[in-house]
Amino acid sequence: MLRVRCLRGGSRGAEAAHYIGSRLGRVFTGWVQRSFQSTQAATASQNTCAADDKATSPVPKDCPVCSYNEWDPLEEVIVGRAENACVPPFSVEVKANTYEKYWGFYQKFGGQSFPKDHLKKAIAEIEEMCNILKREGVIVKRPDPIDWSVKYKTPDFESTGMYAAMPRDILLVVGNEIIEAPMAWRARFFEYRAYRRIIKDYFNCGAKWTTAPKPTMADELYDQDYPIRTVEDRHKLAAQGKFVTTEFEPCFDAADFIRAGRDIFVQRSQVTNYMGIEWMRRHLAPDYRVHIISFTDPNPMHIDATFNIIGPGLVLSNPDRPCHQIELFKKAGWTVIRPPVPLIPDDHPLWMSSKWLSMNVLMLDEKRVMVDANETSIQKMFENLGISTIKVNIRHANSLGGGFHCWTCDIRRRGTLQSYFD
């Protein structure tokens, strides 16, 4: 049976294993250590991404769902909604994933609407983005509007909702299968409801539909004493491989995975734990190979503003968050591009993200990219690569936590399953 290759560096991997073991006891420690050992043995004994080439394209002929990578010609996409978006309550997992300068904002407005004027502008920007996608020949689907301010209670916690703005966070399309991520924030527990109508339609047309195990999100899933107070704390904890989410049960956000045909890359982050990654590895084996990669990142959450694969053999790698396994790509003949420093001004509110949303682009095909109309430096970078830029302004939508890649989930791209690392 194909084993996952954990590509984390030896020292960071050992630290992560030690941390998890100290939290969960000897049984799980042994499992994690064996995972790292088998990973190292597999890497030494075979090509880094080699696997049996068994699968052909298993997609039914008339199925509308078919996507294997981030760059084949885009034909159908889900675009999120900013309507009714609410600030999540300031719980421990939200605190760990947001910047100190916004903690007061969450404490004051948690459970309430984002600023109305700002939200109105974000809604208009996304509507225009949808219109542009349609003009480019792409079919656009939208989630249902929901009142996210409604309070809910499970046996383990109480919360209000957040939004259905970022379908990339909750949905991962692999071939003809739509995988619903379990999520890791309590405010996003019921986010799947906004997408159920669309997914049922795809299922009725032949798509596979999988929902990952829903976590209880009990207190044990989070390090309730996660010692984060300053930027220095963030760097220290990240270097030690310590995260706010524990290994109590599987959790992951779909946006921590990025696809390159048979090879899917993922990071362990504040919202994606090793159990969640292992669930995905087993679920997708043997046709797909899941690889853990890691970065020098004080606040890892979602991979696509850190490492964005934009074509066969072409990847954007954030210069502020270098990849520890970048030699894997270079040895495979890939070109690694360091995008320019973002131009977004310091006073623009980014409540849930960094300025590096400038590299969070959406490829319409290998030669067309949807990019921020304000980010002229990265536009020039793409044009120098021979890629035409479709310039769209979603600056207010960025404030809700995502760029073009986050705001979309590609449902159908015209292409076949390929291996880019054999």
C-alpha positions as CSV (number, residue, x, y, z in Angstrom):
1,M,0.0,0.0,0.0
2,L,1.4,3.4,-0.9
3,R,2.6,5.4,2.0
4,V,2.5,9.2,2.3
5,R,5.9,10.8,2.0
6,C,6.2,13.4,4.7
7,L,8.5,15.9,3.3
8,R,9.1,18.0,6.4
9,G,12.8,18.5,7.4
10,G,14.1,16.0,9.9
11,S,14.5,18.4,12.8
12,R,11.1,20.0,12.4
13,G,9.5,16.7,11.8
14,A,11.0,15.2,15.0
15,E,9.8,18.3,17.0
16,A,6.3,17.9,15.6
17,A,6.3,14.2,16.5
18,H,7.6,15.0,20.0
19,Y,4.9,17.7,20.5
20,I,2.1,15.5,19.4
21,G,3.3,12.6,21.5
22,S,3.5,14.8,24.6
23,R,-0.1,15.8,24.1
24,L,-1.6,12.5,23.3
25,G,0.6,9.8,24.8
26,R,2.7,6.9,23.8
27,V,0.4,5.2,21.4
28,F,0.0,8.2,19.1
29,T,3.7,9.1,19.5
30,G,4.6,5.7,18.1
31,W,2.2,6.2,15.2
32,V,3.6,9.6,14.3
33,Q,7.2,8.4,14.6
34,R,6.5,5.4,12.4
35,S,5.0,7.7,9.9
36,F,8.1,9.8,9.7
37,Q,10.4,6.7,9.6
38,S,8.4,5.1,6.8
39,T,8.5,8.4,5.0
40,Q,12.2,8.6,5.2
41,A,12.7,5.0,4.1
42,A,10.3,5.4,1.2
43,T,12.1,8.6,0.1
44,A,15.5,6.8,0.2
45,S,14.3,3.7,-1.7
46,Q,12.4,5.2,-4.6
47,N,11.8,8.3,-6.7
48,T,10.2,11.0,-4.6
49,C,6.8,11.0,-6.2
50,A,6.8,7.5,-7.9
51,A,3.6,5.4,-7.7
52,D,1.8,2.8,-9.6
53,D,0.3,4.3,-12.7
54,K,-3.0,2.4,-12.4
55,A,-5.7,5.0,-12.7
56,T,-7.0,6.3,-16.0
57,S,-9.5,9.2,-16.1
58,P,-12.4,7.7,-14.1
59,V,-14.8,10.5,-14.8
60,P,-18.3,9.6,-16.3
61,K,-18.6,11.0,-19.8
62,D,-21.4,13.6,-19.0
63,C,-20.3,14.5,-15.4
64,P,-19.9,18.2,-15.0
65,V,-17.3,17.8,-12.3
66,C,-13.7,17.1,-13.5
67,S,-10.6,18.9,-12.3
68,Y,-7.1,17.6,-11.7
69,N,-4.9,20.6,-11.3
70,E,-4.9,24.4,-10.9
71,W,-4.2,25.4,-14.5
72,D,-6.1,23.4,-17.2
73,P,-8.7,25.5,-19.1
74,L,-11.4,26.5,-16.6
75,E,-15.0,25.8,-17.7
76,E,-17.1,25.9,-14.5
77,V,-16.5,27.4,-11.1
78,I,-18.2,28.1,-7.8
79,V,-17.7,31.7,-6.6
80,G,-18.4,32.6,-3.0
81,R,-20.8,35.1,-1.5
82,A,-20.1,38.0,0.9
83,E,-23.8,38.5,1.7
84,N,-24.6,38.4,5.4
85,A,-20.9,37.8,6.3
86,C,-20.3,37.9,10.1
87,V,-17.3,38.4,12.2
88,P,-16.5,35.1,14.0
89,P,-16.5,35.1,17.8
90,F,-13.1,35.6,19.3
91,S,-12.4,32.0,20.3
92,V,-8.9,30.4,20.8
93,E,-8.6,29.1,17.2
94,V,-9.6,32.5,15.8
95,K,-7.1,34.3,18.0
96,A,-4.3,32.0,16.9
97,N,-5.1,32.7,13.2
98,T,-5.4,36.4,13.3
99,Y,-3.1,39.3,13.8
100,E,-2.8,41.2,17.1
101,K,-3.8,44.5,15.7
102,Y,-7.3,43.1,14.9
103,W,-7.9,41.3,18.1
104,G,-9.9,44.2,19.4
105,F,-12.0,44.2,16.3
106,Y,-13.0,40.5,16.9
107,Q,-13.6,41.1,20.6
108,K,-16.0,44.0,19.8
109,F,-17.8,42.7,16.7
110,G,-17.7,38.9,17.1
111,G,-21.1,37.5,16.1
112,Q,-22.1,40.7,14.3
113,S,-21.9,41.8,10.7
114,F,-18.7,43.0,9.1
115,P,-18.9,46.8,8.5
116,K,-21.9,47.3,6.2
117,D,-20.3,49.8,3.8
118,H,-17.2,47.6,3.4
119,L,-19.4,44.5,2.9
120,K,-21.5,46.3,0.2
121,K,-18.4,47.2,-1.8
122,A,-17.1,43.6,-1.5
123,I,-20.4,42.2,-2.8
124,A,-20.3,44.5,-5.8
125,E,-16.6,43.5,-6.5
126,I,-17.5,39.8,-6.5
127,E,-20.5,40.4,-8.7
128,E,-18.2,42.1,-11.3
129,M,-15.7,39.3,-10.9
130,C,-18.5,36.8,-11.8
131,N,-19.5,38.9,-14.8
132,I,-15.9,38.9,-16.1
133,L,-15.6,35.1,-15.6
134,K,-18.8,34.6,-17.6
135,R,-17.4,36.9,-20.4
136,E,-14.4,34.6,-20.5
137,G,-16.6,31.7,-21.2
138,V,-16.7,30.2,-17.6
139,I,-20.0,28.9,-16.1
140,V,-20.4,30.4,-12.6
141,K,-22.4,28.9,-9.7
142,R,-23.0,30.6,-6.4
143,P,-23.8,29.2,-2.9
144,D,-27.1,30.0,-1.2
145,P,-27.4,33.1,1.0
146,I,-27.7,32.3,4.6
147,D,-28.1,34.3,7.8
148,W,-24.8,33.7,9.5
149,S,-25.7,35.7,12.6
150,V,-28.0,32.9,13.9
151,K,-26.6,31.3,17.1
152,Y,-26.2,27.6,17.2
153,K,-25.3,25.1,19.9
154,T,-23.9,21.5,19.8
155,P,-23.2,19.3,22.8
156,D,-19.6,20.7,22.8
157,F,-19.8,24.4,21.9
158,E,-21.8,27.5,21.0
159,S,-21.1,29.9,18.2
160,T,-22.5,32.0,15.4
161,G,-21.6,31.5,11.7
162,M,-19.2,33.4,9.4
163,Y,-19.9,33.3,5.7
164,A,-19.8,31.3,2.4
165,A,-17.3,33.6,0.8
166,M,-14.4,31.1,0.3
167,P,-15.5,27.9,-1.4
168,R,-11.8,26.9,-1.7
169,D,-11.7,26.6,2.1
170,I,-14.4,24.0,2.3
171,L,-14.4,22.2,-1.1
172,L,-11.7,20.2,-2.8
173,V,-12.3,18.7,-6.3
174,V,-10.2,15.8,-7.2
175,G,-11.1,14.3,-10.6
176,N,-14.9,13.8,-10.5
177,E,-15.1,13.9,-6.7
178,I,-16.1,16.8,-4.5
179,I,-14.7,16.5,-1.0
180,E,-16.3,18.6,1.8
181,A,-13.7,19.5,4.3
182,P,-14.5,19.2,8.0
183,M,-13.1,22.6,8.8
184,A,-11.5,23.7,12.1
185,W,-13.2,26.9,13.2
186,R,-16.3,26.6,15.2
187,A,-17.8,29.5,13.4
188,R,-17.5,27.5,10.1
189,F,-19.2,24.3,11.5
190,F,-22.3,24.7,9.4
191,E,-20.8,26.5,6.4
192,Y,-21.4,23.4,4.2
193,R,-25.2,24.2,4.2
194,A,-24.7,27.0,1.7
195,Y,-23.3,24.6,-0.9
196,R,-25.5,21.6,-0.4
197,R,-28.0,22.6,-3.2
198,I,-25.1,22.9,-5.7
199,I,-23.4,19.7,-4.6
200,K,-26.6,17.7,-4.8
201,D,-27.1,18.9,-8.4
202,Y,-23.6,17.7,-9.3
203,F,-24.1,14.4,-7.5
204,N,-27.3,13.9,-9.5
205,C,-25.3,14.5,-12.7
206,G,-22.8,11.7,-11.8
207,A,-20.2,13.4,-9.5
208,K,-18.8,11.6,-6.5
209,W,-19.5,13.3,-3.3
210,T,-17.6,12.7,-0.1
211,T,-17.9,14.4,3.3
212,A,-14.9,14.1,5.6
213,P,-15.6,13.0,9.2
214,K,-17.2,16.0,10.9
215,P,-15.2,16.9,14.1
216,T,-17.0,17.5,17.3
217,M,-14.8,20.6,17.8
218,A,-14.8,19.9,21.5
219,D,-12.3,21.8,23.7
220,E,-9.8,19.0,23.3
221,L,-9.3,19.8,19.6
222,Y,-7.7,23.1,20.6
223,D,-4.8,24.0,22.8
224,Q,-6.7,26.2,25.2
225,D,-3.5,27.6,26.6
226,Y,-1.9,28.3,23.2
227,P,0.8,30.8,24.3
228,I,0.5,33.4,21.5
229,R,0.8,37.0,22.5
230,T,3.3,38.6,20.1
231,V,4.9,38.2,16.7
232,E,7.9,36.6,18.4
233,D,5.6,34.0,19.9
234,R,4.2,33.1,16.5
235,H,7.7,32.6,15.0
236,K,8.9,30.5,18.0
237,L,5.8,28.3,18.1
238,A,5.9,27.7,14.3
239,A,9.6,26.8,14.4
240,Q,8.7,24.2,17.1
241,G,5.9,22.8,15.0
242,K,3.3,23.8,17.6
243,F,-0.2,24.6,16.5
244,V,-3.5,25.6,18.1
245,T,-5.2,22.5,16.8
246,T,-4.3,19.2,18.5
247,E,-4.5,15.6,17.2
248,F,-7.7,14.9,19.1
249,E,-9.7,14.2,15.9
250,P,-9.2,14.8,12.2
251,C,-9.6,18.3,10.9
252,F,-8.6,20.2,7.8
253,D,-9.5,23.1,5.6
254,A,-9.5,22.2,1.9
255,A,-7.4,25.3,1.1
256,D,-4.3,23.7,2.8
257,F,-4.2,21.3,-0.2
258,I,-3.0,22.3,-3.7
259,R,-3.2,19.9,-6.7
260,A,-0.8,19.0,-9.5
261,G,-2.4,15.9,-11.1
262,R,-1.5,12.7,-9.3
263,D,0.5,14.7,-6.7
264,I,-1.3,16.8,-4.0
265,F,0.6,18.9,-1.6
266,V,-0.5,19.9,1.9
267,Q,0.8,21.8,4.9
268,R,0.2,21.1,8.6
269,S,-1.3,24.3,9.7
270,Q,-3.4,26.0,12.4
271,V,-6.5,24.5,10.8
272,T,-5.2,21.2,9.3
273,N,-3.7,18.5,11.6
274,Y,-1.8,15.3,10.8
275,M,-4.9,13.2,11.4
276,G,-6.8,15.2,8.8
277,I,-3.9,14.8,6.3
278,E,-3.7,11.0,7.0
279,W,-7.5,10.7,6.4
280,M,-7.0,12.4,3.0
281,R,-4.0,10.2,2.2
282,R,-5.9,7.0,2.8
283,H,-9.0,8.3,1.0
284,L,-7.1,9.3,-2.1
285,A,-4.7,6.4,-2.3
286,P,-3.5,4.7,-4.5
287,D,-4.5,6.9,-7.4
288,Y,-3.2,10.1,-5.8
289,R,-0.1,10.9,-3.7
290,V,-0.3,13.3,-0.8
291,H,2.9,15.0,0.2
292,I,3.4,17.2,3.3
293,I,5.5,20.3,2.7
294,S,6.3,23.0,5.2
295,F,7.3,26.7,5.3
296,T,9.0,29.3,7.4
297,D,5.7,30.8,8.3
298,P,4.7,32.2,11.7
299,N,1.0,31.7,11.0
300,P,0.4,28.8,8.6
301,M,-3.2,28.7,7.5
302,H,-4.1,27.9,3.8
303,I,-1.3,27.2,1.4
304,D,-2.3,29.2,-1.7
305,A,-0.9,32.6,-0.6
306,T,2.4,30.8,0.3
307,F,2.8,28.2,-2.5
308,N,0.6,28.5,-5.6
309,I,1.1,26.1,-8.4
310,I,0.2,27.9,-11.6
311,G,1.2,25.6,-14.4
312,P,2.9,22.3,-15.3
313,G,6.4,22.8,-13.9
314,L,5.7,26.3,-12.6
315,V,5.1,27.4,-9.0
316,L,4.8,30.7,-7.2
317,S,6.8,30.5,-3.9
318,N,6.4,33.3,-1.3
319,P,9.8,34.8,-0.6
320,D,8.8,35.7,2.9
321,R,7.8,32.1,3.6
322,P,10.4,29.8,2.0
323,C,9.5,26.2,1.4
324,H,11.7,23.7,3.2
325,Q,11.2,21.1,0.4
326,I,11.8,23.4,-2.6
327,E,14.6,21.1,-3.9
328,L,11.9,18.5,-4.6
329,F,10.5,20.8,-7.3
330,K,13.8,22.0,-8.6
331,K,15.1,18.4,-9.0
332,A,11.9,17.6,-10.9
333,G,12.7,20.4,-13.4
334,W,10.1,22.9,-12.1
335,T,10.6,26.6,-12.3
336,V,10.2,28.3,-9.0
337,I,9.0,32.0,-9.2
338,R,9.4,34.4,-6.3
339,P,6.5,36.9,-6.7
340,P,7.2,40.6,-6.1
341,V,6.4,42.4,-2.8
342,P,2.6,43.2,-2.7
343,L,1.6,46.8,-3.2
344,I,-1.5,46.9,-1.0
345,P,-1.2,49.9,1.4
346,D,-0.7,49.3,5.1
347,D,-3.9,51.0,6.1
348,H,-6.2,48.7,4.1
349,P,-8.0,46.4,6.5
350,L,-7.0,42.7,6.1
351,W,-8.9,41.1,9.0
352,M,-8.1,37.5,8.1
353,S,-5.1,37.5,5.8
354,S,-1.8,39.0,4.8
355,K,-0.8,41.3,1.9
356,W,0.3,38.2,0.0
357,L,-3.1,37.7,-1.4
358,S,-1.5,39.3,-4.4
359,M,-0.2,35.8,-5.4
360,N,-3.5,34.2,-4.6
361,V,-4.4,34.2,-8.3
362,L,-6.8,32.1,-10.4
363,M,-5.5,30.5,-13.6
364,L,-8.1,30.4,-16.4
365,D,-5.7,28.3,-18.4
366,E,-1.9,28.1,-18.7
367,K,-1.8,31.5,-20.6
368,R,-4.5,33.5,-18.7
369,V,-4.6,34.5,-15.1
370,M,-7.1,36.6,-13.0
371,V,-5.0,39.0,-11.0
372,D,-5.6,42.0,-8.7
373,A,-6.0,45.2,-10.9
374,N,-4.0,47.2,-8.3
375,E,-1.0,44.9,-8.2
376,T,1.0,46.2,-11.2
377,S,4.2,44.5,-10.1
378,I,2.8,40.9,-10.2
379,Q,1.0,41.8,-13.5
380,K,4.3,42.6,-15.1
381,M,5.7,39.3,-13.7
382,F,3.0,37.3,-15.4
383,E,3.4,39.2,-18.6
384,N,7.1,38.5,-18.6
385,L,6.2,34.8,-18.3
386,G,4.0,35.0,-21.4
387,I,0.8,34.9,-19.4
388,S,-2.0,37.3,-20.2
389,T,-3.5,39.1,-17.2
390,I,-7.2,39.6,-16.6
391,K,-7.3,42.5,-14.1
392,V,-10.1,42.6,-11.6
393,N,-10.4,44.8,-8.5
394,I,-11.5,42.8,-5.3
395,R,-9.6,44.9,-2.8
396,H,-12.6,45.2,-0.4
397,A,-13.3,41.5,-0.8
398,N,-9.7,40.8,0.1
399,S,-10.5,42.1,3.6
400,L,-12.7,39.1,4.2
401,G,-9.7,36.8,3.9
402,G,-9.1,35.7,0.4
403,G,-7.9,36.5,-3.2
404,F,-9.2,35.0,-6.4
405,H,-8.1,31.5,-5.7
406,C,-9.8,31.6,-2.3
407,W,-13.1,33.1,-3.6
408,T,-13.5,30.2,-6.1
409,C,-13.6,26.5,-6.4
410,D,-12.9,25.2,-9.9
411,I,-15.5,22.5,-10.7
412,R,-14.5,21.6,-14.2
413,R,-11.2,22.1,-16.1
414,R,-10.7,20.6,-19.5
415,G,-7.8,18.2,-19.1
416,T,-6.8,14.7,-18.1
417,L,-5.1,13.1,-15.1
418,Q,-1.3,13.4,-15.5
419,S,1.8,12.9,-13.4
420,Y,4.3,15.8,-13.3
421,F,6.9,14.2,-11.0
422,D,7.6,10.8,-12.4
